[in-house]
Amino acid sequence: MNDLFRQYQTPLLKIANNRFGRKFLGIDHEVKRDTKIVGLTPNAHIEETGKAFKKNGVWYKQHKWTFRTYPIFAKRLGVALNILDIARDNLKYRRLPEYAGLLNYAGLLEDNRFPDIYLVDYYPAVGTGGDSIDGQVIVSGAANWAAARDAATGDVDATGVYHNSLASKITASDWRVYHLYFTWPTQSIPDTDTIDSATASFFHTTDSLVDADNSNIYLVANNQFSATALQADDFVDLGAINLATAALDITGMTNAYQDMAIASGNLGQINKTAPTKLGLRVQMDVDNTEPTGNNAASFAMADGTAGDPKLTVVSSAVAINEAAWARHQEIPVGLLERIRTIPY
């Protein structure tokens, strides 16, 4: 599917750099109007940051990658194009395709230009696997804290709209630990790029916020067996070190995106050859501190209609060498992409 998006980068970027196209893709609120998008994959959009720096005689240019845990852009395009197929064949649906003009503007409605049926059929439903996944593995109803925290397996749920990161004593005979898992297909970042920074963002809902023990949420490494499916024994596959520069204070969280900047020493967690896998754990779970009550925070999963888990990565790539820079030093940084094309 990345090959398909690579083949159609030119029309896809016409959509991504159009005001109404960004609304169609659902990124109009996260990309500034004057920011240029230089790449689109099934799961990510890549922005030009306008920043460049010189290191050891070589000029590097930065790009900002924003990944989702499922192929959101492939699904939006596939659904829209299939709706247009219905509209062409059935007069009563003529008013349905509100984005017909946009897709035609980009050149995606021409015969044999874009295999729209393939887009939808290739990707399974959200939560059932595919390029990436998010979800939870939980232990509940345990007789004591040790039985919950040290369990070898748990129950899998990869289809919920919201899931909890939780470490709780509900009753004297009901102890619970919930682990959250996220994967993003970051293998579209070129191997030669240097990772400068990365931030994981999770949309928190206050509907189930409880914090009996004034605990925190840690961003941890995730060693789940498969990047496309959760299984019961993944319960033991989350790390015990907070990868972020700061933990999330459960009590202090609002009904909004919570950003967790990955510490510079932990940027090796961003995988350029396979999906990046991360998880969330309550600090009391990590520290093996027995809770006195309920400690939980709820986060949106990709199965809902808003608040997708996101991973934003800023990377640097060689833009132009020293000799070329001397010859073309008056070229604005914003035009240097003609010298290097990002591979997808």
ABEGO torsion letter per residue (X at the ends): XAAAAAAAAAAAAAAAABAAAAAAAGAAAABBAABBBABBBAABBBBBAGBBBBBGGBBBBBBBBBBBABBAAAAAAAAAAAAAAAAAABAAAAAABAAAAAAAAAGAABBGABBAAAAAAABBBBGAEEABBBEBBBBBGBABAAAAAABABBBBBAABABBBBBBBBABAABBBBBBBBBBBBAAABBAABBBABBBBBBBBBAAABBBAAGBBBBBBBBABABAABBBAAAAAABBABBABABBBBAAABBBBBBBBBBBAAAAAABBAABBBBBBBBBAAAAAGBBBABBBBBBBBBAABABGBBBBBBBBBBBABBAAAAAAAAABBAAAAAAABBBBX
